[in-house]
Amino acid sequence: MKKHITQRLCSRRHFLASSAFSLSTVATPWLLRQDGLLAAEKKALAKPVTPPESFDLLPKQPLGPPRAKAMISMFMLGGPSQIDLFDPKPELYKWHGKNFEGDIKFDNAAQASREIMAPLWKFKAHGQCGMELSELVPHLGSIADEITLIRSMHTGVNNHLPSNYAMNTGQHRGGRAVLGSWLLNALGSETQELPAYVALTDPRGLPLLGGENWSNGPLPSIFQGTLVRPTNPRIFNLEAPQHLRGDVQKAQLKLLHELNRRHLEEHPGENDLQARMASYGLAARMQSAAKEAFDISGESETTRKMYGIDQEVTRDYGTRCLIARRLVERGVRFVQILCNGQIWDHHGSIKTDLPQRCAEIDQPAAALVKDLKQRGLLDSTLVHWGGEMGRLPVIQFREGLDKRDKVGRDHNTYGFSMWVAGGGMKKGYVHGQTDEFSHYAVDGIVHHYDWLATVLHLFGLNHQELVYQNGPRKYQLVEQPEARIVRELLG
């Protein structure tokens, strides 16, 4: 009779379709392990018949000793100009206004020009290491002795989409899992009360490619990143309505958990179902944990000023950087801080637009590194700042030859810069070199797959052995046999 009632009157589909409760009331509050579900799965694994594989976000030990336990990636979609920010070239001043006579890779040949444009801003040495940086990033200069500046990045595909895919998924095509999803797949999460992988988006809009930036690709959906809104409420429906809180909610959640458990027993190995159940459990646990993690009101005035939250131009990015620190402090494995669209794509008006972009992010990004260090978190947190490409040393005329103040630079994926800090990276170190025009990386080249292999190594993982198999198909983040760990970067 009980089974009959469950099937006919109170199936999962019937319950969810007719429920008047908010999303939070369908969130099961119990850890799967605590509820005995994982124990049941382990018992199934002991049977002679090969059982369906199950997945969870419980913390797992890497095979090797990890240097990093968490990662924060500040991704600058569009391609920051390494020529104007990170890679000073005296030859460009000598050739300014003259034609570039070598081989050059244009993305937009219709608007192309061979007229060389020297950096528009001055460079200055910073720190005891003497790292040369543009006057547009003075706050970065204040942490020069903490960072590794890589001047020889290379993806070799001169357009945003394939280069973005390359930097984040290891290949120049879509449909693949991003780095953060692979880290969750291999290592799980130190927290079971917050999303293990968080994407913090810009209030002005989503980044280029939208959700593909935090996609699990072919990996089980439990490893997908969680989108967090740029303004409050950052996650919808965390609280039940007032009249449903307490024992009423607990009873409903207990019932739903029982229905889910029975359904899973009848349909073993359904990864999407397992992921949905896990997300419901996480949602319930987040009702208190997430509100606290995203609430920066308790941070000191000194900390808020350090991130620039007291200033209009830096308030948003500073807030997201501070939230990123709070998340890794609470056990979150991977955090992305994303810009809108491809806002660093300066084909035109670079003279006015690039200073605006730098003013928004320079102080908060440097504050993040300083804050992690003073809290003892930098050694175990890998901090990344960079985009999917750089820019060319020649002028692109988007507005026409009669509006030279509107000129910009075309794409360059053959030699560009990014910086990293913490998590086992060297301090106060400049790696690699481009040619005298900052077009091609010529020394210490770091391909996108080398970068990803190095990140995995810092987390105690082997890029050759990190494999997910689904039936006959095998998937890897780093598939290139020539990929190497760039040990010169390691501290």
C-alpha positions as CSV (number, residue, x, y, z in Angstrom):
1,M,0.0,0.0,0.0
2,K,2.8,2.4,0.9
3,K,4.6,1.9,-2.4
4,H,1.3,2.2,-4.2
5,I,0.5,5.6,-2.6
6,T,4.0,6.8,-3.4
7,Q,3.7,5.9,-7.0
8,R,0.1,7.0,-7.6
9,L,-0.4,10.0,-5.3
10,C,3.0,11.3,-4.3
11,S,5.5,10.5,-7.0
12,R,8.5,12.9,-7.3
13,R,7.0,14.3,-10.5
14,H,3.6,14.8,-8.8
15,F,5.2,16.3,-5.7
16,L,7.3,18.8,-7.6
17,A,4.6,19.8,-10.0
18,S,2.0,20.5,-7.3
19,S,4.2,21.9,-4.6
20,A,3.5,25.5,-3.6
21,F,6.9,25.8,-1.9
22,S,9.8,27.9,-3.1
23,L,13.0,26.4,-4.6
24,S,14.5,26.3,-1.2
25,T,11.9,23.9,0.1
26,V,12.9,21.2,-2.5
27,A,16.5,21.4,-1.3
28,T,17.3,18.3,0.7
29,P,19.3,19.4,3.7
30,W,21.2,16.2,4.5
31,L,24.6,15.3,3.2
32,L,24.4,12.2,1.1
33,R,27.0,10.4,3.2
34,Q,25.1,11.2,6.4
35,D,21.9,9.9,5.0
36,G,23.5,6.6,4.1
37,L,23.2,7.0,0.4
38,L,26.9,6.9,-0.2
39,A,27.2,3.9,2.0
40,A,24.6,2.1,-0.2
41,E,26.7,3.0,-3.3
42,K,29.8,1.6,-1.7
43,K,27.9,-1.6,-0.9
44,A,26.9,-1.8,-4.6
45,L,30.5,-1.5,-5.6
46,A,31.3,-4.7,-3.7
47,K,29.0,-6.7,-5.9
48,P,30.5,-8.9,-8.6
49,V,28.6,-7.1,-11.3
50,T,30.2,-3.8,-12.3
51,P,28.0,-1.1,-10.9
52,P,27.2,2.4,-12.3
53,E,29.8,4.9,-11.3
54,S,28.8,7.6,-8.8
55,F,30.3,11.0,-8.2
56,D,30.5,13.4,-5.3
57,L,32.3,16.5,-4.1
58,L,33.8,15.1,-1.0
59,P,37.5,16.1,-0.6
60,K,40.0,13.8,-2.2
61,Q,43.7,13.5,-1.9
62,P,45.8,14.1,-5.0
63,L,48.5,11.5,-5.9
64,G,51.3,14.0,-5.5
65,P,52.1,16.6,-2.8
66,P,50.0,19.7,-3.7
67,R,51.4,23.3,-3.5
68,A,47.9,24.8,-4.2
69,K,44.6,23.9,-2.6
70,A,42.5,26.7,-4.3
71,M,42.6,28.9,-7.3
72,I,41.2,32.4,-8.1
73,S,41.3,33.3,-11.8
74,M,40.7,36.9,-12.8
75,F,40.0,36.4,-16.5
76,M,40.3,39.5,-18.7
77,L,38.3,38.6,-21.8
78,G,39.2,40.5,-25.0
79,G,43.0,40.5,-24.7
80,P,44.9,43.1,-22.5
81,S,47.7,44.8,-24.5
82,Q,50.9,43.4,-23.2
83,I,52.7,46.1,-25.2
84,D,51.2,48.9,-23.1
85,L,51.1,47.1,-19.8
86,F,53.7,44.3,-19.3
87,D,56.2,44.0,-22.1
88,P,58.4,47.1,-22.7
89,K,60.2,47.2,-26.0
90,P,62.7,50.1,-26.7
91,E,62.8,49.2,-30.4
92,L,59.1,50.2,-30.7
93,Y,60.0,53.8,-29.9
94,K,62.6,53.8,-32.6
95,W,60.2,52.4,-35.2
96,H,57.1,54.4,-34.1
97,G,55.2,55.6,-37.1
98,K,57.2,53.5,-39.5
99,N,56.1,50.3,-41.3
100,F,56.5,46.9,-39.8
101,E,58.6,44.9,-42.3
102,G,58.4,41.4,-40.8
103,D,55.8,38.7,-40.8
104,I,52.7,39.8,-39.0
105,K,49.5,37.8,-38.2
106,F,46.4,39.9,-38.6
107,D,43.0,38.8,-37.5
108,N,41.2,41.6,-39.2
109,A,43.0,42.3,-42.4
110,A,40.4,44.7,-43.7
111,Q,41.2,47.2,-41.0
112,A,44.9,46.3,-40.7
113,S,47.8,48.6,-40.9
114,R,51.6,48.1,-40.8
115,E,52.2,51.3,-39.0
116,I,54.0,50.7,-35.8
117,M,52.7,52.2,-32.6
118,A,55.0,52.4,-29.6
119,P,53.5,52.0,-26.1
120,L,51.4,55.0,-25.2
121,W,52.4,54.9,-21.5
122,K,55.7,54.9,-19.7
123,F,57.2,51.9,-17.9
124,K,58.9,51.9,-14.5
125,A,60.9,49.3,-12.5
126,H,59.1,48.0,-9.3
127,G,60.2,46.1,-6.3
128,Q,63.5,44.6,-5.3
129,C,63.2,42.4,-8.4
130,G,63.1,45.5,-10.7
131,M,60.1,44.2,-12.7
132,E,59.2,46.8,-15.4
133,L,55.5,47.6,-15.5
134,S,53.3,50.3,-17.1
135,E,52.2,53.4,-15.3
136,L,48.6,52.1,-15.8
137,V,49.1,49.4,-13.2
138,P,50.8,51.1,-10.2
139,H,49.1,48.9,-7.7
140,L,50.4,45.8,-9.4
141,G,53.9,47.3,-9.1
142,S,53.4,47.3,-5.3
143,I,53.2,43.5,-5.3
144,A,55.9,42.9,-8.0
145,D,58.0,40.9,-5.5
146,E,55.1,38.5,-5.0
147,I,54.2,37.7,-8.6
148,T,55.5,35.8,-11.6
149,L,55.1,37.8,-14.9
150,I,54.9,35.5,-17.9
151,R,55.7,37.4,-21.1
152,S,55.7,34.4,-23.5
153,M,52.2,33.0,-23.6
154,H,51.0,31.4,-26.8
155,T,47.8,29.9,-28.1
156,G,48.3,30.5,-31.8
157,V,44.7,30.9,-32.8
158,N,44.1,34.6,-33.5
159,N,40.4,34.9,-32.5
160,H,38.6,35.2,-29.2
161,L,36.5,32.0,-29.1
162,P,39.2,29.4,-30.0
163,S,41.8,31.2,-27.9
164,N,39.4,31.4,-24.9
165,Y,38.6,27.7,-25.3
166,A,42.4,26.9,-25.5
167,M,43.2,28.8,-22.3
168,N,40.4,27.2,-20.3
169,T,39.7,23.8,-21.8
170,G,43.0,22.8,-23.4
171,Q,41.7,22.8,-27.0
172,H,40.6,25.4,-29.5
173,R,37.0,24.1,-29.6
174,G,33.9,24.2,-27.5
175,G,32.0,21.5,-25.7
176,R,34.8,20.6,-23.3
177,A,35.2,20.9,-19.5
178,V,37.0,23.9,-18.1
179,L,39.9,23.8,-15.7
180,G,37.7,24.4,-12.6
181,S,35.5,21.4,-13.4
182,W,38.5,19.2,-13.8
183,L,39.9,20.3,-10.4
184,L,36.5,19.4,-8.8
185,N,36.5,16.1,-10.6
186,A,39.9,15.2,-9.2
187,L,39.9,16.8,-5.8
188,G,36.3,17.5,-4.7
189,S,35.8,20.4,-2.3
190,E,36.9,21.3,1.2
191,T,33.4,22.7,1.9
192,Q,30.1,21.0,1.7
193,E,28.2,24.1,2.6
194,L,29.1,26.3,-0.4
195,P,29.5,25.7,-4.1
196,A,32.9,24.2,-4.8
197,Y,33.3,26.2,-8.0
198,V,32.0,29.8,-8.2
199,A,31.8,32.2,-11.2
200,L,31.5,35.8,-10.2
201,T,30.1,37.8,-13.1
202,D,30.1,41.5,-14.0
203,P,27.0,43.6,-13.3
204,R,27.3,45.0,-16.9
205,G,26.6,41.6,-18.4
206,L,27.8,38.0,-18.9
207,P,31.3,37.3,-20.5
208,L,31.8,36.2,-24.0
209,L,30.6,32.6,-24.4
210,G,28.4,32.9,-21.3
211,G,28.0,29.7,-19.4
212,E,30.7,27.9,-21.4
213,N,33.2,29.7,-19.2
214,W,32.2,27.5,-16.3
215,S,31.0,24.4,-18.2
216,N,31.5,20.8,-17.1
217,G,31.5,19.7,-20.7
218,P,31.4,15.8,-20.9
219,L,32.1,15.5,-17.1
220,P,29.2,14.8,-14.8
221,S,27.1,17.9,-14.2
222,I,27.9,17.9,-10.5
223,F,31.3,19.4,-11.5
224,Q,29.8,22.5,-13.3
225,G,30.5,25.9,-11.9
226,T,27.9,27.8,-10.0
227,L,27.0,31.3,-11.4
228,V,26.7,33.9,-8.7
229,R,24.9,37.1,-9.5
230,P,26.8,40.4,-9.3
231,T,24.3,42.1,-7.1
232,N,22.1,41.0,-4.1
233,P,20.5,38.5,-3.9
234,R,23.6,36.8,-5.3
235,I,21.8,33.4,-5.2
236,F,18.0,33.4,-5.6
237,N,15.6,31.5,-3.3
238,L,18.0,30.7,-0.5
239,E,15.4,31.3,2.2
240,A,12.0,29.6,2.5
241,P,9.0,31.9,3.1
242,Q,8.5,32.8,6.7
243,H,5.5,30.5,7.2
244,L,7.3,27.5,5.9
245,R,10.4,27.7,8.0
246,G,11.4,25.4,10.8
247,D,9.6,22.0,11.3
248,V,7.4,22.4,8.2
249,Q,10.3,22.8,5.9
250,K,12.2,19.9,7.6
251,A,9.2,17.6,7.1
252,Q,8.9,18.5,3.4
253,L,12.6,18.1,2.9
254,K,12.6,14.7,4.6
255,L,9.8,13.5,2.4
256,L,11.5,14.7,-0.8
257,H,14.8,13.1,0.3
258,E,13.0,9.8,0.7
259,L,11.4,10.0,-2.7
260,N,14.7,10.9,-4.3
261,R,16.4,8.0,-2.5
262,R,13.8,5.5,-3.8
263,H,13.9,6.8,-7.3
264,L,17.7,6.5,-7.3
265,E,17.5,2.9,-6.2
266,E,15.2,2.2,-9.1
267,H,17.4,4.1,-11.5
268,P,21.0,3.5,-10.4
269,G,23.8,5.3,-12.1
270,E,21.8,8.4,-13.3
271,N,24.5,11.0,-12.9
272,D,22.2,13.9,-13.7
273,L,19.8,12.7,-11.0
274,Q,22.7,12.4,-8.5
275,A,23.9,15.8,-9.4
276,R,20.4,17.3,-8.9
277,M,20.0,15.7,-5.5
278,A,23.4,16.9,-4.5
279,S,22.5,20.4,-5.6
280,Y,19.3,20.3,-3.6
281,G,21.3,19.3,-0.5
282,L,23.8,22.0,-1.2
283,A,21.1,24.6,-1.6
284,A,19.6,23.8,1.8
285,R,23.0,24.0,3.5
286,M,23.7,27.3,1.8
287,Q,20.7,28.9,3.4
288,S,23.0,30.1,6.1
289,A,26.5,29.6,4.8
290,A,26.2,31.4,1.5
291,K,24.5,34.5,3.0
292,E,27.4,34.8,5.5
293,A,30.1,34.2,2.8
294,F,28.8,36.8,0.4
295,D,28.1,39.4,3.1
296,I,31.2,41.7,3.3
297,S,29.6,44.1,5.8
298,G,31.6,42.6,8.7
299,E,34.9,43.3,7.0
300,S,37.0,46.1,8.5
301,E,37.1,49.6,7.0
302,T,40.8,49.1,6.4
303,T,40.1,46.0,4.3
304,R,37.3,47.6,2.3
305,K,39.5,50.6,1.5
306,M,42.4,48.4,0.5
307,Y,40.1,46.7,-2.1
308,G,38.8,50.1,-3.3
309,I,35.2,49.5,-2.2
310,D,35.0,53.1,-1.0
311,Q,35.5,54.4,-4.6
312,E,33.0,54.2,-7.4
313,V,35.4,53.1,-10.1
314,T,36.8,50.1,-8.1
315,R,33.7,49.3,-5.9
316,D,32.3,46.4,-8.0
317,Y,35.6,44.7,-8.8
318,G,36.9,45.2,-5.3
319,T,33.7,43.6,-3.9
320,R,34.1,40.6,-6.1
321,C,37.8,40.2,-5.3
322,L,37.0,40.4,-1.6
323,I,34.2,37.8,-1.9
324,A,36.7,35.6,-3.8
325,R,39.0,35.7,-0.8
326,R,36.1,35.0,1.6
327,L,35.1,31.9,-0.5
328,V,38.6,30.3,-0.6
329,E,38.9,31.1,3.0
330,R,35.8,28.9,3.6
331,G,37.0,26.0,1.5
332,V,35.8,26.8,-2.1
333,R,38.1,25.2,-4.6
334,F,37.9,27.4,-7.7
335,V,36.7,31.0,-8.2
336,Q,36.4,32.9,-11.4
337,I,36.1,36.7,-11.5
338,L,34.8,37.5,-15.0
339,C,34.3,40.7,-17.0
340,N,31.4,41.4,-19.3
341,G,31.6,40.6,-23.0
342,Q,35.1,41.0,-24.3
343,I,35.7,44.4,-22.7
344,W,39.5,44.3,-23.1
345,D,39.2,44.0,-26.9
346,H,40.7,47.3,-27.9
347,H,40.6,47.4,-31.6
348,G,39.9,51.1,-31.3
349,S,40.0,53.9,-28.7
350,I,42.8,52.2,-26.8
351,K,44.1,55.6,-25.6
352,T,41.0,56.2,-23.5
353,D,39.5,52.7,-22.9
354,L,42.6,50.9,-21.7
355,P,43.2,53.3,-18.8
356,Q,39.5,52.9,-17.8
357,R,39.8,49.1,-17.6
358,C,43.0,49.3,-15.6
359,A,41.6,51.8,-13.2
360,E,38.7,49.4,-12.4
361,I,40.8,46.3,-11.7
362,D,44.4,47.3,-10.7
363,Q,43.9,48.2,-7.1
364,P,41.4,45.3,-6.3
365,A,43.6,42.7,-7.9
366,A,46.7,43.8,-6.0
367,A,44.7,44.0,-2.8
368,L,43.6,40.4,-3.3
369,V,47.2,39.2,-3.3
370,K,48.1,41.3,-0.3
371,D,45.0,40.2,1.7
372,L,45.7,36.5,1.0
373,K,49.3,36.9,2.0
374,Q,48.5,38.7,5.3
375,R,46.0,35.9,6.2
376,G,48.4,33.1,5.4
377,L,46.4,31.9,2.4
378,L,48.6,33.0,-0.5
379,D,51.0,30.0,-0.3
380,S,48.1,27.6,-0.9
381,T,46.0,29.8,-3.3
382,L,47.0,30.2,-6.9
383,V,46.0,33.6,-8.2
384,H,45.8,34.2,-11.9
385,W,45.4,37.4,-13.9
386,G,45.2,37.4,-17.7
387,G,43.2,37.0,-20.9
388,E,43.1,34.8,-23.9
389,M,45.4,37.0,-26.1
390,G,47.4,40.2,-26.3
391,R,47.6,42.9,-29.0
392,L,49.8,43.7,-32.1
393,P,52.5,46.3,-32.3
394,V,50.8,48.0,-35.2
395,I,47.8,50.4,-35.6
396,Q,44.4,49.2,-36.4
397,F,42.1,51.9,-37.8
398,R,38.5,51.1,-36.7
399,E,37.2,54.7,-37.2
400,G,39.2,55.5,-40.3
401,L,42.5,57.4,-41.0
402,D,40.9,60.8,-40.2
403,K,40.3,59.9,-36.5
404,R,43.7,58.9,-35.3
405,D,42.8,59.3,-31.6
406,K,40.4,56.4,-32.1
407,V,43.1,53.9,-33.2
408,G,43.6,50.5,-31.5
409,R,45.5,47.3,-31.8
410,D,44.4,43.9,-33.4
411,H,44.7,40.5,-31.8
412,N,47.9,38.7,-31.0
413,T,47.9,35.2,-29.7
414,Y,51.6,34.4,-30.6
415,G,53.2,36.3,-27.7
416,F,51.3,37.8,-24.8
417,S,51.5,38.3,-21.1
418,M,49.8,37.3,-17.9
419,W,50.7,37.3,-14.2
420,V,50.3,34.7,-11.4
421,A,51.0,34.7,-7.7
422,G,51.0,32.2,-4.8
423,G,50.2,28.5,-4.9
424,G,53.8,27.5,-5.4
425,M,54.8,30.0,-8.1
426,K,58.1,31.9,-8.0
427,K,58.1,35.4,-6.5
428,G,59.4,38.5,-8.2
429,Y,60.2,36.6,-11.4
430,V,59.8,37.5,-15.1
431,H,59.6,34.5,-17.4
432,G,60.0,34.3,-21.2
433,Q,60.5,36.8,-23.9
434,T,59.0,38.1,-27.1
435,D,60.8,39.5,-30.1
436,E,61.8,43.2,-30.2
437,F,58.3,44.1,-31.4
438,S,56.4,42.1,-28.8
439,H,54.7,40.0,-31.5
440,Y,56.1,36.5,-31.3
441,A,57.2,34.6,-28.1
442,V,60.8,33.6,-28.8
443,D,62.2,32.3,-25.5
444,G,60.6,30.3,-22.7
445,I,57.4,29.8,-24.6
446,V,54.4,28.8,-22.5
447,H,51.7,27.2,-24.6
448,H,48.2,27.1,-23.2
449,Y,48.5,23.3,-22.6
450,D,51.8,23.9,-20.8
451,W,50.1,26.4,-18.5
452,L,47.2,23.9,-17.8
453,A,49.7,21.1,-17.1
454,T,51.6,23.3,-14.7
455,V,48.4,24.3,-12.8
456,L,47.4,20.6,-12.4
457,H,51.0,19.9,-11.1
458,L,50.6,22.6,-8.5
459,F,47.5,20.9,-7.3
460,G,49.3,17.5,-7.0
461,L,47.8,16.1,-10.2
462,N,49.5,14.5,-13.3
463,H,48.1,15.9,-16.5
464,Q,48.7,12.6,-18.3
465,E,46.8,10.6,-15.8
466,L,43.9,12.9,-15.2
467,V,41.4,11.1,-17.4
468,Y,37.6,10.8,-17.4
469,Q,36.2,7.8,-19.3
470,N,32.5,7.6,-20.3
471,G,32.0,4.3,-22.2
472,P,34.6,4.0,-24.9
473,R,35.4,7.7,-24.8
474,K,38.3,9.1,-22.8
475,Y,38.6,12.8,-22.0
476,Q,41.5,14.8,-20.7
477,L,42.1,18.5,-20.0
478,V,45.6,18.3,-21.5
479,E,45.7,15.9,-24.5
480,Q,48.8,17.2,-26.3
481,P,51.7,14.8,-25.9
482,E,54.2,17.6,-26.1
483,A,52.7,19.4,-23.1
484,R,55.2,20.1,-20.3
485,I,55.2,21.3,-16.7
486,V,57.0,24.7,-16.8
487,R,59.2,24.1,-13.9
488,E,61.0,27.5,-14.3
489,L,57.8,29.1,-12.9
490,L,57.8,27.0,-9.7
491,G,59.1,28.4,-6.5
